[in-house]
Amino acid sequence: MLYQIFETQRSLMEPFADFAQAASKLYGQTNSPISQNPMAQRVSAGYDLLYRLGKDYEKPAFGIKSVEVEGTEVAIHERIEMDKPFCELRRFKRFTDDAATLTKLKAQPVVLIVAPLSGHYATLLRDTVKTMLKDHKVYITDWKNARLVPLSEGEFHLDDYVNYVQEFIRDLQSKYGNCHIMSVCQPTVPVLAAVSLMASRGEKTPITMTMMGGPIDATKSPTAVNNLAMNKSHSWFENNVIYRVPDNFPGAGRRVYPGFLQHTGFVAMNPDRHLKSHYDYFKDLIKGDNSSVDSHRDFYDEYNAVLDMDADYYLETINTVFQDFKLVRGTWEIKNPEGKLELVRPQDIRTTALLTVEGELDDISGSGQTEAAHKLCSGIVRQEHHHLEAKGAGHYGIFSGRRWRDVVYPHVKSFILEHNKGQGKSIVKPKAKVVAKKAAPVVAKAKASPVAKKAATKKTATAKK
Protein backbone atom coordinates (compact mmCIF):
# COMPACT_ATOMS: atom_id res chain seq x y z
CA MET A 1 0.00 0.00 0.00
CA LEU A 2 2.86 2.41 0.78
CA TYR A 3 4.13 2.16 -2.81
CA GLN A 4 0.66 3.05 -4.16
CA ILE A 5 0.42 6.01 -1.76
CA PHE A 6 3.82 7.26 -2.89
CA GLU A 7 2.89 6.98 -6.57
CA THR A 8 -0.38 8.83 -5.94
CA GLN A 9 1.49 11.60 -4.16
CA ARG A 10 4.03 11.81 -6.96
CA SER A 11 1.28 12.10 -9.57
CA LEU A 12 -0.41 14.87 -7.57
CA MET A 13 2.86 16.75 -7.18
CA GLU A 14 3.77 16.58 -10.87
CA PRO A 15 1.64 19.56 -12.04
CA PHE A 16 2.90 21.69 -9.15
CA ALA A 17 6.50 20.86 -10.07
CA ASP A 18 5.79 21.81 -13.69
CA PHE A 19 4.21 25.07 -12.53
CA ALA A 20 7.24 25.85 -10.34
CA GLN A 21 9.57 25.25 -13.28
CA ALA A 22 7.55 27.54 -15.55
CA ALA A 23 7.33 30.25 -12.87
CA SER A 24 11.07 30.09 -12.27
CA LYS A 25 11.76 30.63 -15.96
CA LEU A 26 9.22 33.46 -16.13
CA TYR A 27 10.78 35.39 -13.24
CA GLY A 28 14.29 34.60 -14.38
CA GLN A 29 13.86 35.60 -18.03
CA THR A 30 15.84 38.81 -18.50
CA ASN A 31 13.56 40.20 -21.24
CA SER A 32 10.38 39.63 -19.23
CA PRO A 33 8.75 42.67 -17.55
CA ILE A 34 8.24 40.57 -14.41
CA SER A 35 11.98 40.02 -14.10
CA GLN A 36 12.42 43.78 -13.49
CA ASN A 37 10.88 43.36 -10.05
CA PRO A 38 13.62 43.78 -7.36
CA MET A 39 12.64 40.43 -5.83
CA ALA A 40 12.38 38.60 -9.14
CA GLN A 41 15.73 36.80 -8.81
CA ARG A 42 14.83 35.47 -5.36
CA VAL A 43 11.37 34.39 -6.49
CA SER A 44 12.89 32.62 -9.51
CA ALA A 45 15.42 30.86 -7.30
CA GLY A 46 12.70 29.78 -4.86
CA TYR A 47 10.53 28.32 -7.60
CA ASP A 48 13.55 26.56 -9.10
CA LEU A 49 14.33 24.95 -5.75
CA LEU A 50 10.69 23.84 -5.38
CA TYR A 51 10.86 22.30 -8.84
CA ARG A 52 14.06 20.42 -7.99
CA LEU A 53 12.54 19.09 -4.75
CA GLY A 54 9.26 18.04 -6.35
CA LYS A 55 10.28 16.68 -9.77
CA ASP A 56 10.59 13.01 -10.67
CA TYR A 57 14.17 11.93 -11.37
CA GLU A 58 14.49 9.43 -14.20
CA LYS A 59 17.49 7.29 -15.08
CA PRO A 60 20.32 9.57 -16.27
CA ALA A 61 22.30 8.93 -19.45
CA PHE A 62 26.02 8.22 -19.39
CA GLY A 63 26.38 10.98 -21.95
CA ILE A 64 30.02 10.20 -22.80
CA LYS A 65 30.45 11.44 -26.36
CA SER A 66 34.24 11.55 -26.58
CA VAL A 67 37.47 11.18 -24.59
CA GLU A 68 41.00 12.38 -25.19
CA VAL A 69 43.59 9.67 -25.78
CA GLU A 70 47.13 11.05 -25.72
CA GLY A 71 46.07 14.35 -27.22
CA THR A 72 43.68 12.90 -29.81
CA GLU A 73 39.92 13.30 -29.48
CA VAL A 74 38.27 9.87 -29.74
CA ALA A 75 34.53 9.46 -30.38
CA ILE A 76 32.53 7.14 -28.10
CA HIS A 77 29.61 5.01 -29.23
CA GLU A 78 27.59 3.44 -26.42
CA ARG A 79 25.80 0.22 -27.26
CA ILE A 80 24.25 -2.85 -25.62
CA GLU A 81 26.35 -5.98 -26.15
CA MET A 82 24.16 -8.39 -24.17
CA ASP A 83 20.61 -7.92 -22.92
CA LYS A 84 19.51 -10.01 -19.92
CA PRO A 85 16.15 -9.74 -18.11
CA PHE A 86 17.66 -7.76 -15.23
CA CYS A 87 20.84 -6.33 -16.72
CA GLU A 88 22.41 -4.96 -19.88
CA LEU A 89 26.07 -5.38 -20.67
CA ARG A 90 27.08 -2.03 -22.19
CA ARG A 91 30.13 -1.31 -24.27
CA PHE A 92 31.69 2.09 -24.88
CA LYS A 93 33.29 1.58 -28.27
CA ARG A 94 35.93 4.09 -29.32
CA PHE A 95 36.35 5.42 -32.87
CA THR A 96 39.08 7.50 -34.51
CA ASP A 97 40.42 8.23 -37.98
CA ASP A 98 43.96 8.63 -36.69
CA ALA A 99 45.83 5.44 -37.66
CA ALA A 100 48.45 5.67 -34.90
CA THR A 101 45.83 6.24 -32.21
CA LEU A 102 43.69 3.40 -33.57
CA THR A 103 46.65 1.01 -33.28
CA LYS A 104 47.09 2.02 -29.64
CA LEU A 105 43.40 1.55 -28.89
CA LYS A 106 43.39 -1.98 -30.30
CA ALA A 107 46.29 -3.00 -28.05
CA GLN A 108 44.75 -1.69 -24.83
CA PRO A 109 43.35 -3.99 -22.09
CA VAL A 110 39.70 -5.03 -21.89
CA VAL A 111 38.02 -4.18 -18.57
CA LEU A 112 34.62 -5.30 -17.31
CA ILE A 113 33.33 -2.85 -14.68
CA VAL A 114 30.69 -4.42 -12.47
CA ALA A 115 28.50 -1.59 -11.18
CA PRO A 116 26.60 -1.73 -7.88
CA LEU A 117 23.02 -2.92 -7.69
CA SER A 118 22.31 -1.09 -4.44
CA GLY A 119 19.89 1.70 -5.22
CA HIS A 120 21.52 3.94 -7.82
CA TYR A 121 21.98 3.35 -11.54
CA ALA A 122 25.28 2.36 -13.13
CA THR A 123 25.60 5.96 -14.32
CA LEU A 124 26.90 6.71 -10.83
CA LEU A 125 30.18 5.36 -12.24
CA ARG A 126 30.21 7.79 -15.16
CA ASP A 127 33.49 9.36 -14.02
CA THR A 128 34.98 5.89 -13.53
CA VAL A 129 34.05 4.88 -17.07
CA LYS A 130 35.19 8.14 -18.68
CA THR A 131 38.58 7.96 -16.99
CA MET A 132 39.09 4.28 -17.80
CA LEU A 133 38.24 4.85 -21.48
CA LYS A 134 41.49 6.75 -22.00
CA ASP A 135 43.52 3.57 -21.59
CA HIS A 136 41.10 0.62 -21.78
CA LYS A 137 38.31 -1.03 -23.73
CA VAL A 138 35.43 -0.63 -21.29
CA TYR A 139 32.30 -2.68 -20.63
CA ILE A 140 29.89 -2.12 -17.72
CA THR A 141 26.95 -3.90 -16.14
CA ASP A 142 23.88 -1.66 -16.36
CA TRP A 143 21.32 -3.09 -13.93
CA LYS A 144 17.65 -2.61 -14.75
CA ASN A 145 14.95 -1.10 -12.56
CA ALA A 146 13.04 -4.12 -11.22
CA ARG A 147 9.69 -2.33 -11.51
CA LEU A 148 10.17 -2.32 -15.28
CA VAL A 149 10.82 -6.08 -15.51
CA PRO A 150 7.60 -8.08 -16.11
CA LEU A 151 6.76 -10.92 -13.73
CA SER A 152 6.99 -13.26 -16.70
CA GLU A 153 10.81 -12.87 -16.57
CA GLY A 154 10.85 -14.67 -13.22
CA GLU A 155 12.57 -13.78 -9.97
CA PHE A 156 16.06 -12.41 -9.52
CA HIS A 157 18.29 -13.89 -6.82
CA LEU A 158 21.81 -13.22 -5.61
CA ASP A 159 22.77 -16.48 -7.34
CA ASP A 160 21.49 -15.01 -10.62
CA TYR A 161 23.72 -11.96 -10.12
CA VAL A 162 26.76 -14.23 -9.73
CA ASN A 163 25.78 -16.25 -12.79
CA TYR A 164 25.31 -13.06 -14.85
CA VAL A 165 28.85 -11.95 -13.98
CA GLN A 166 30.28 -15.30 -15.06
CA GLU A 167 28.36 -15.12 -18.34
CA PHE A 168 29.70 -11.62 -19.05
CA ILE A 169 33.27 -12.71 -18.30
CA ARG A 170 32.99 -15.69 -20.65
CA ASP A 171 31.55 -13.46 -23.38
CA LEU A 172 34.56 -11.12 -23.20
CA GLN A 173 36.96 -14.06 -23.06
CA SER A 174 35.42 -15.47 -26.23
CA LYS A 175 36.04 -12.15 -28.00
CA TYR A 176 39.42 -11.09 -26.62
CA GLY A 177 41.01 -14.20 -25.08
CA ASN A 178 40.71 -12.76 -21.58
CA CYS A 179 39.81 -9.62 -19.66
CA HIS A 180 40.27 -7.70 -16.41
CA ILE A 181 37.43 -7.18 -13.95
CA MET A 182 36.72 -4.26 -11.63
CA SER A 183 33.99 -4.18 -8.98
CA VAL A 184 32.88 -1.09 -7.07
CA CYS A 185 31.20 -1.34 -3.65
CA GLN A 186 28.40 -3.96 -3.41
CA PRO A 187 29.51 -6.19 -6.34
CA THR A 188 32.90 -7.01 -4.78
CA VAL A 189 31.20 -9.94 -3.02
CA PRO A 190 29.36 -11.53 -6.00
CA VAL A 191 32.34 -10.84 -8.30
CA LEU A 192 34.70 -12.68 -5.94
CA ALA A 193 32.17 -15.51 -5.82
CA ALA A 194 31.88 -15.63 -9.63
CA VAL A 195 35.64 -15.79 -10.18
CA SER A 196 35.99 -18.35 -7.37
CA LEU A 197 33.45 -20.68 -8.97
CA MET A 198 35.15 -20.39 -12.36
CA ALA A 199 38.51 -21.22 -10.75
CA SER A 200 37.06 -24.21 -8.88
CA ARG A 201 35.75 -25.63 -12.17
CA GLY A 202 39.10 -25.15 -13.86
CA GLU A 203 37.83 -22.38 -16.15
CA LYS A 204 39.98 -19.49 -17.29
CA THR A 205 39.66 -16.60 -14.84
CA PRO A 206 40.20 -12.85 -15.48
CA ILE A 207 43.80 -11.63 -15.61
CA THR A 208 43.22 -9.25 -12.69
CA MET A 209 40.54 -8.39 -10.14
CA THR A 210 40.29 -4.83 -8.82
CA MET A 211 37.95 -4.52 -5.83
CA MET A 212 37.02 -1.08 -4.54
CA GLY A 213 35.23 -0.18 -1.32
CA GLY A 214 33.20 -3.35 -0.87
CA PRO A 215 31.93 -5.39 2.13
CA ILE A 216 33.98 -8.57 1.62
CA ASP A 217 34.08 -8.95 5.43
CA ALA A 218 31.45 -6.68 6.99
CA THR A 219 32.53 -7.65 10.52
CA LYS A 220 35.59 -5.42 10.19
CA SER A 221 35.09 -1.77 11.22
CA PRO A 222 31.29 -1.92 10.77
CA THR A 223 29.68 1.34 9.65
CA ALA A 224 26.18 2.67 10.33
CA VAL A 225 25.03 1.03 7.09
CA ASN A 226 26.51 -2.31 8.19
CA ASN A 227 24.99 -2.06 11.67
CA LEU A 228 21.49 -1.56 10.32
CA ALA A 229 21.80 -4.68 8.17
CA MET A 230 23.34 -6.68 11.03
CA ASN A 231 20.99 -5.67 13.83
CA LYS A 232 17.62 -6.07 12.11
CA SER A 233 16.15 -9.52 11.50
CA HIS A 234 15.30 -10.99 8.11
CA SER A 235 11.59 -10.71 8.96
CA TRP A 236 11.99 -7.03 9.88
CA PHE A 237 13.35 -6.23 6.42
CA GLU A 238 10.69 -8.32 4.70
CA ASN A 239 7.86 -6.70 6.66
CA ASN A 240 9.09 -3.09 6.56
CA VAL A 241 10.86 -2.42 3.25
CA ILE A 242 9.41 -4.91 0.75
CA TYR A 243 6.40 -3.86 -1.34
CA ARG A 244 4.72 -4.85 -4.58
CA VAL A 245 5.05 -2.75 -7.73
CA PRO A 246 1.80 -0.85 -8.56
CA ASP A 247 -0.27 -1.66 -11.63
CA ASN A 248 0.96 1.27 -13.73
CA PHE A 249 4.40 -0.28 -14.30
CA PRO A 250 5.50 -3.24 -16.50
CA GLY A 251 6.64 -5.12 -13.38
CA ALA A 252 3.27 -4.82 -11.66
CA GLY A 253 3.00 -7.28 -8.77
CA ARG A 254 6.75 -7.88 -8.40
CA ARG A 255 8.07 -7.79 -4.84
CA VAL A 256 10.75 -5.11 -4.58
CA TYR A 257 12.70 -2.87 -2.24
CA PRO A 258 11.43 0.44 -3.70
CA GLY A 259 13.84 3.11 -4.82
CA PHE A 260 12.00 5.89 -2.96
CA LEU A 261 12.59 4.09 0.36
CA GLN A 262 16.25 3.69 -0.45
CA HIS A 263 16.51 7.39 -1.30
CA THR A 264 14.91 8.28 2.02
CA GLY A 265 17.56 6.19 3.75
CA PHE A 266 20.37 7.85 1.80
CA VAL A 267 19.18 11.33 2.78
CA ALA A 268 18.56 10.32 6.41
CA MET A 269 22.24 9.41 6.79
CA ASN A 270 23.29 13.07 6.34
CA PRO A 271 20.20 15.32 6.50
CA ASP A 272 22.13 18.43 7.59
CA ARG A 273 24.53 18.11 4.68
CA HIS A 274 21.69 17.89 2.16
CA LEU A 275 19.81 20.79 3.74
CA LYS A 276 22.91 22.98 3.56
CA SER A 277 23.56 21.90 -0.03
CA HIS A 278 20.08 22.98 -1.13
CA TYR A 279 20.33 26.29 0.73
CA ASP A 280 23.69 26.95 -0.93
CA TYR A 281 22.07 26.12 -4.27
CA PHE A 282 19.38 28.73 -3.59
CA LYS A 283 22.01 31.37 -2.79
CA ASP A 284 24.07 30.44 -5.87
CA LEU A 285 20.98 30.93 -8.06
CA ILE A 286 20.50 34.43 -6.63
CA LYS A 287 24.18 35.27 -7.15
CA GLY A 288 24.18 33.84 -10.66
CA ASP A 289 27.00 31.42 -9.87
CA ASN A 290 26.31 29.14 -12.82
CA SER A 291 29.28 26.85 -12.19
CA SER A 292 28.13 25.94 -8.66
CA VAL A 293 24.51 25.68 -9.82
CA ASP A 294 25.43 23.22 -12.58
CA SER A 295 27.53 21.14 -10.18
CA HIS A 296 24.60 20.88 -7.75
CA ARG A 297 22.19 19.87 -10.49
CA ASP A 298 24.57 17.27 -11.93
CA PHE A 299 25.11 15.70 -8.52
CA TYR A 300 21.45 15.54 -7.49
CA ASP A 301 20.25 14.43 -10.94
CA GLU A 302 22.37 11.34 -10.26
CA TYR A 303 21.84 11.05 -6.50
CA ASN A 304 18.05 11.36 -6.66
CA ALA A 305 17.66 8.84 -9.49
CA VAL A 306 17.05 5.48 -7.83
CA LEU A 307 15.81 2.07 -8.94
CA ASP A 308 13.80 -0.72 -7.35
CA MET A 309 15.62 -3.92 -6.42
CA ASP A 310 14.02 -7.35 -6.64
CA ALA A 311 13.07 -8.46 -3.12
CA ASP A 312 14.71 -11.91 -3.32
CA TYR A 313 18.04 -10.43 -4.39
CA TYR A 314 17.96 -7.73 -1.72
CA LEU A 315 16.98 -10.01 1.18
CA GLU A 316 19.51 -12.68 0.17
CA THR A 317 22.28 -10.06 0.01
CA ILE A 318 21.43 -8.84 3.52
CA ASN A 319 21.49 -12.40 4.83
CA THR A 320 24.59 -13.61 2.97
CA VAL A 321 26.83 -10.56 3.36
CA PHE A 322 25.75 -8.82 6.56
CA GLN A 323 24.17 -11.46 8.78
CA ASP A 324 25.58 -14.93 8.11
CA PHE A 325 28.90 -13.72 6.58
CA LYS A 326 28.85 -16.79 4.35
CA LEU A 327 31.76 -15.70 2.14
CA VAL A 328 34.30 -15.29 4.94
CA ARG A 329 33.01 -18.34 6.82
CA GLY A 330 33.27 -20.56 3.74
CA THR A 331 29.61 -21.65 3.84
CA TRP A 332 28.25 -19.88 0.76
CA GLU A 333 26.70 -22.21 -1.82
CA ILE A 334 25.44 -20.86 -5.14
CA LYS A 335 22.97 -22.49 -7.48
CA ASN A 336 24.29 -22.55 -11.04
CA PRO A 337 22.00 -22.28 -14.12
CA GLU A 338 21.65 -26.07 -14.14
CA GLY A 339 20.31 -26.02 -10.58
CA LYS A 340 23.40 -27.55 -8.95
CA LEU A 341 24.78 -26.06 -5.73
CA GLU A 342 28.47 -25.11 -5.77
CA LEU A 343 30.55 -24.01 -2.78
CA VAL A 344 32.34 -20.66 -3.13
CA ARG A 345 36.08 -21.25 -2.57
CA PRO A 346 38.18 -18.08 -3.11
CA GLN A 347 41.28 -20.09 -2.20
CA ASP A 348 40.96 -21.87 -5.57
CA ILE A 349 41.78 -18.66 -7.48
CA ARG A 350 45.37 -18.94 -8.71
CA THR A 351 45.80 -17.22 -12.08
CA THR A 352 44.26 -13.84 -11.22
CA ALA A 353 46.15 -10.96 -9.59
CA LEU A 354 44.29 -9.03 -6.90
CA LEU A 355 44.16 -5.30 -6.13
CA THR A 356 41.94 -3.92 -3.35
CA VAL A 357 41.23 -0.22 -2.86
CA GLU A 358 39.80 1.45 0.23
CA GLY A 359 39.09 5.07 1.11
CA GLU A 360 40.58 6.34 4.36
CA LEU A 361 37.31 8.12 5.24
CA ASP A 362 34.85 5.59 3.79
CA ASP A 363 31.67 5.64 5.91
CA ILE A 364 29.88 2.91 3.93
CA SER A 365 32.47 0.11 3.69
CA GLY A 366 34.70 0.33 6.75
CA SER A 367 38.47 -0.01 6.92
CA GLY A 368 39.66 -3.54 6.26
CA GLN A 369 36.41 -4.83 4.75
CA THR A 370 37.72 -4.92 1.18
CA GLU A 371 41.29 -5.78 2.15
CA ALA A 372 39.90 -8.98 3.72
CA ALA A 373 39.76 -10.45 0.18
CA HIS A 374 43.51 -11.11 0.34
CA LYS A 375 43.23 -13.56 3.21
CA LEU A 376 40.45 -15.44 1.41
CA CYS A 377 42.40 -15.64 -1.88
CA SER A 378 45.25 -17.63 -0.38
CA GLY A 379 45.88 -19.53 -3.62
CA ILE A 380 47.35 -16.46 -5.32
CA VAL A 381 51.10 -15.98 -4.84
CA ARG A 382 51.83 -13.26 -2.34
CA GLN A 383 53.60 -11.07 -4.91
CA GLU A 384 50.27 -10.69 -6.74
CA HIS A 385 48.41 -9.24 -3.74
CA HIS A 386 48.20 -5.44 -3.84
CA HIS A 387 46.34 -2.95 -1.66
CA LEU A 388 45.84 0.81 -1.80
CA GLU A 389 44.38 3.04 0.88
CA ALA A 390 43.41 6.38 -0.66
CA LYS A 391 44.23 9.04 1.91
CA GLY A 392 41.48 11.61 2.45
CA ALA A 393 39.01 9.76 0.21
CA GLY A 394 35.50 8.84 1.24
CA HIS A 395 33.38 6.13 -0.35
CA TYR A 396 32.58 8.03 -3.55
CA GLY A 397 36.05 9.51 -3.74
CA ILE A 398 37.66 6.20 -4.62
CA PHE A 399 35.77 5.93 -7.92
CA SER A 400 34.70 9.48 -8.75
CA GLY A 401 36.18 12.95 -8.56
CA ARG A 402 39.66 14.36 -8.12
CA ARG A 403 41.03 11.67 -5.77
CA TRP A 404 39.84 8.92 -8.09
CA ARG A 405 41.51 10.55 -11.09
CA ASP A 406 44.73 11.70 -9.38
CA VAL A 407 45.33 9.07 -6.69
CA VAL A 408 43.43 5.84 -7.33
CA TYR A 409 43.32 5.59 -11.13
CA PRO A 410 47.11 5.79 -11.70
CA HIS A 411 47.53 2.70 -9.47
CA VAL A 412 44.67 0.84 -11.16
CA LYS A 413 46.01 1.68 -14.62
CA SER A 414 49.55 0.54 -13.73
CA PHE A 415 48.27 -2.67 -12.11
CA ILE A 416 46.18 -3.66 -15.13
CA LEU A 417 48.81 -2.68 -17.71
CA GLU A 418 51.61 -4.59 -16.00
CA HIS A 419 49.61 -7.82 -15.91
CA ASN A 420 48.10 -7.36 -19.36
CA LYS A 421 51.57 -7.69 -20.89
CA GLY A 422 51.50 -11.40 -20.12
CA GLN A 423 47.85 -11.80 -21.23
CA GLY A 424 46.93 -14.06 -18.36
CA LYS A 425 50.42 -15.43 -17.83
CA SER A 426 50.22 -18.10 -15.13
CA ILE A 427 50.86 -16.90 -11.60
CA VAL A 428 50.16 -20.24 -9.94
CA LYS A 429 52.18 -21.14 -6.89
CA PRO A 430 54.98 -23.55 -7.91
CA LYS A 431 54.11 -26.94 -6.43
CA ALA A 432 57.59 -27.37 -4.99
CA LYS A 433 57.18 -24.16 -3.06
CA VAL A 434 53.81 -24.89 -1.47
CA VAL A 435 53.93 -25.02 2.34
CA ALA A 436 50.91 -26.41 4.19
CA LYS A 437 51.11 -23.91 7.05
CA LYS A 438 51.88 -20.90 4.91
CA ALA A 439 51.04 -17.56 6.51
CA ALA A 440 48.41 -15.27 5.08
CA PRO A 441 49.58 -13.28 2.03
CA VAL A 442 51.44 -10.10 2.74
CA VAL A 443 49.46 -7.16 1.41
CA ALA A 444 51.57 -4.38 -0.03
CA LYS A 445 50.44 -0.85 0.83
CA ALA A 446 50.81 1.13 -2.37
CA LYS A 447 52.84 4.10 -1.18
CA ALA A 448 55.78 3.97 -3.56
CA SER A 449 55.48 4.39 -7.29
CA PRO A 450 53.31 1.52 -8.58
CA VAL A 451 55.52 1.10 -11.66
CA ALA A 452 58.69 0.85 -9.56
CA LYS A 453 57.00 -1.50 -7.13
CA LYS A 454 55.86 -3.71 -10.01
CA ALA A 455 59.32 -3.87 -11.50
CA ALA A 456 60.79 -5.00 -8.18
CA THR A 457 58.02 -7.55 -7.71
CA LYS A 458 58.58 -8.97 -11.20
CA LYS A 459 62.30 -9.44 -10.53
CA THR A 460 61.57 -11.22 -7.24
CA ALA A 461 59.02 -13.51 -8.84
CA THR A 462 61.47 -14.38 -11.64
CA ALA A 463 64.21 -15.21 -9.14
CA LYS A 464 61.87 -17.51 -7.21
CA LYS A 465 60.94 -19.35 -10.38
N, C-alpha and C positions, 0 to 999 in steps of 0.2 A: 504493500500500500504506500509506503514512503516514496518509492520510485515514482508512482503515479502522481502523488502530491507534488513532488519536485517538478515533474514534467508539466503539470498544470500551472504551477507558479511561473515556470520559465516561459510558457506560452503567453501568460497574462502580462509578463514583464516585457515581452518582445516589442510591442508597439510603443511603450514608454521609452525603451532604449533607442528605438528609431527616432522618436521625437527629440530626445536629448541630443542625438547626433546632428539632426537637422538644425536644432536651435543653436548648437555650438558653432556650426558653420555660418549660420546667419549672423550671429553676433561677432564672429571672428573675421568675416569677409570685409576687407579694407574698403571696397567700393560701395558698401551698403550704408545707407543713412543711419541705421541702427548702431553700426559700429562706431559712430562718432560720439556716442554716449560715453562719459568718463568712466563708467563702470562696465562698459561692454567687454573689455578683455577679461575681467574677473568672471562675469556671467558666462562668457564663452568657455573659460577654463572649467567652471563648475559643471556646466552641461557636459563637457567632454569627459570629465571624471565620472559623472553619473552614467554616461554611455559605456565607459570602460568597465564599470562595476556591474552593469546590468546586461551586457551583451553575451551572446552565446559564443564560446570559443571552439571553433572547429579544428580539425587536424591541420597543422601547418605543413607547408611544402618545404622540402630541403632547399630548393631554390639555388642550387650551386650550378652556375652557368659556365664558369671557367675557373681555372687555377693557373698560377704561374710556375712553370717548371724551368729552373735555371735561366730565367730571363725571357722565356718564350711563353706567350699566352696560349693555353691549351683549352679547347672547348670540351665541355662535359655533357654527355648525353645520359640521362637517367632512364633505366628501363628495368622491367621485371624479368628476371631470369627463371624463376620458379614460383609458381603460385599454389600455395597449400591452403586448406580451409581456414587456418588461423594465422597464417604468416606468409609474407612475400619475401623472396630473396631478391634484393635489389642490387643492380650493378651500376656503377658510375663509370661509364666507358669514356675514355679520353681520345680526342681527335686532334690532329695537327697536320699541316702541310709541310712542315719543316722536317726534312729527311733525317737529319742528325738527331733531332729531338725524338722523332718516332722510333728510331733505333734504341734510344735510351729507355723509352716507355715500355717497349716490348721485353726488355731484359729485367725490368723491375719486379720485385716480389709480389705475390698474390696474397692478400690479407682478407680474411673473413672476420668482420666485426659483428659480434653477437650483442645486440642492444638489449637493454633491460625490458622485461615485461612486468612492470611494477607501478603502473599508473600513468606515466607519460608515454608519448609516442617516441619512436626511434629518432625523430628529428631533434630530440634533445641532444643528440650526438653530432649535430651538424658541424660544429667546429672541429670535432674529432675527425670526421670524414674529410672535410675540406683540407685539413692539415696533412692527413695521410695521403691524399691524392697527389701530392707533390712528388712522392717517392714510391708509390705503391699502386697496384691494381686493387681497387677496393670494392668489396661486396658487403652488404649489411642485411641483417634480419629486420624486417619491418613488420612488427606484430599488429594484427588486426584488432579492431574494437569488437569485443565479443557480442555486443548488442546488434551488430550488423551481420553476424554469422547465423544463418538459419538453423533451427533445431535439427533439420534433416542432415546436417554435417556431423552430428554426433557430439559427444562431450570432448573436453580437452583437459588432459591430465598432465601432471609433471612428467610422467613417463613419455608422453607424446612430445613434450618440449625437448627432452633428451634425444628422442628418436629423430626429430626434425633436424637438430644440430648435426647428428651423424649423417643424415641424408645430404645436407648441404656440403659437408666436408667431402663426402664421396663424389659429389657432383663436380666440385672444383678439382679434386684429384684426377678425375677422368679427363678434364680439359687441360690441366697444366702439369700433371705428374704429382704435384703436392702443393700445399699451401701453408700459411701461417694463420693462427687464430687468436683473436683478441676478444676478451669479455670484460664488460664494464658493469660493476656493481652486482645486481642480482644474478645474472647469468654465469658468474664464476663457478657456482656450484653445479648447475646442469652441464656446463661445458666440461668441467673436470670429470664428471660422470660419463659424458659421451666419449671423451678421449680414452678414459679408463676401460670402458667396455670394448672399444675398438682394439686396444692393446691386448686385452685378455683373450680376444678371439684370434689374435695374430694378424689383424689388419694393419695396413699402413696408417700411421698416425701423423698429424701435422708436424711440420718441421719445428715450430716453436709454439708455445702458449704464453700469451701475455695476459695476466689477470690483474684487474685494477679495482681497488676499493670494494671487495666483495666479502660476504659473510661465510667464508669457508669453515671457520670455527667460531660461531657466534658466542661461545662461552668466554672468549677472550675480550677483555675491556668492553663489556656490553654497554650499548648506548641506550638512549630513551626509546628509540625505535625497537631495539632488540628486547628491552624489558617488557614492552607492551605485548610483543609476540610470545614471550616466555611465560608471562604471569597470568595470561588469560587462557581459559580452557578452550578446547576445540569446540565445544557446544556453545560457548559464549560468542565466538566468532560466527558460527553458523546461525545463531539466533539474532545477532545484532547487526551484522554487516552484509548479509547475503539476501538479495532480493531478486524477483523475477522481472525480466525486461518487459515494459509495457507493450501494448498491441500495435503502437504506431511505428515500430521498428522491425526490420527483417528478422531479428533474433527473438521475436516475441515469445515469452514463456521460458527463455533460457535463464538458469540461475547464475547470477553474477555478483561480483563485488563492484558496485557502481562507481564510476569515475567521480561523481560529485561528492560522494562520501570520502573518497581518497583525497580529493582536493581540500575538503574541510580539514582533514587530518594534517595535510601539508601546512596549511595556513596556521593551524592551532599550535604548531611547533614553535613558530616565531611570530606571534601576532603583532608585537610592537614594531618589529622590523618592517612588516608589510604596511602597517599603518603609517609609519614614517615615510616609507617609499612612495605611497600614494599622495601624501601631503607635499612631499618634495616635487612630485610630478605636477601637482596643482600650481605650485610656486614657479616651476620652470615654464609652464604654459603662459603664466602672466608675464614673466620676464622675456619670453620669446627665445628661450634657450633650446633651440631645435635639436642640438646634439644630445642633450640629456633626455629630452622628450622622446626621441627616437629610440634611445637605449632602453628606456623604461617600457615602451610599447613592445619592442622586440623581445625583451625578457618575459613580460607577462603574457604575450601572445603564445609563447611556448609553455610557460609555467601553468597557465590556466587551462590549457588544452589537455584533457585527460580522457582515458579510455576505460571501458568496463573490462574486468578480467573474469574469465570463466570460474565459477565457484569451486569446481573440483580442483583445478590447478592451484588456485589461491590457498585453499584449505590444506592441500597436500604440501605446499611449500612451507606454510607455517609449521606444520607438524614435522616434516622431514628436516628442515634447516634450523628452526628455532626452538623446538620442543624435545624431539627425540635425538637430535644431532646424529642422524644416521650415517652421514658421510664420515665424520671423524671417528665414530665408534665402529665402523666397518660392518654395519648391519643393513645398508641400503640395497634393496633388490629392485630392479627395474624390469618391467614387462616389455619385451621387444615386440615388433609388429606381428610376429608369429604367435604371440601369447605366452612365450617362455620367459620365466623369471631368471635374471642374471644378476649376480652379486657385483657391486661396484668395488673394484680393487685398484686404487690409484698406484699402488706399488708395482703394478704390472707395466706401467708406462716406462719405456726405456729409450726410445728413439726420438724424444721430443724435449727440447730445452725449455726451461721454465723461467719466466720473469714475473715477479709480483710487484705491484706498485701500491703504495698507501700514502694518504695525505696526513701530514702531521696533525692537522686540526679537524680531521674527518669526524663529524658528529652523527654519521649514519652507520658506517662500518668502522668499528673501533680499532685501535692499534693492535696489530698482531693477528687480526682475523683473516686477512688475505695471506699474510706471510706463512700461516699455518699450512698452506698447500705444500710447502717444501718438505715438511716432516712426513706428510702422507705419500708424496711421490719419491719414496726411498729407492726406487729402481733406477732413477736417473743419476748418472755420475755426478759427484759433488761439484765438479767444475762447471756444470751446466745449470746450476742453481744461482739465480740472480735476484736481488731485491733492491728496490729504490724507495726511500721515504722522501717525499717531496716536502721540504721545509716550508712552512707558512701556508700550505695548501689545504683547503677544506675538501669536502666530498666532490663538489662540482669542479673544483680547481684542478683536479688530476686529469680531467678529460676535456675541459673547456676553459678558454680564457688565456691570459698571459702566462700563468705558471705551467699550464699544459703545453703551450707552444715553446716556451723558453727553457723549461726545466725537464718536464717529463718526456716530451716527444723526442728530443735528441737522443735520450737513452733507448727509447723504444726503437727508433730508426736504426741506431747502431746495432742493437741486439738482433733485430730481424735481418739486417744486411749481412752481418758477419756469418750467421748460420745459413743464409740463403746461398752463399757461395758454394756450399757442399751439396745443396739440393737434397736435404734429408740424409746427409752422410751419417752413418751409424754412430751413435754415441752410447752404445750398450756397454755396461760394465764388462771388462774382460773376465772370463770365467776363472782364470787363475788368480785373479785379484780379489774375488769375492770372499768376504769374511762374514761369518754367520752373525757375530755380535757387533757389527759395524755401527758406529755412532750415527746419529742423525746428520744429514747433510749440513755442511757449513754454508750459511747464507751470506753472500757478499753484499755489504752495504755499498751502494754505488755512489761513492764520494769522489773518487778519482775519475779521470777521463775515461768514458766507457770504451773508447777505441784502444787506449793504452792498456786498460785492464783486460780487454779481449785478447790482445796480442800476447800478453803475459800468460793468460790462461791457456791459449792455443799451444804455446811452447811447452808448458807443463804437461798438458795432455799428450803431446807428441812424445815427450821423454818417457812418460809412463808406459805408452804403448811399446 
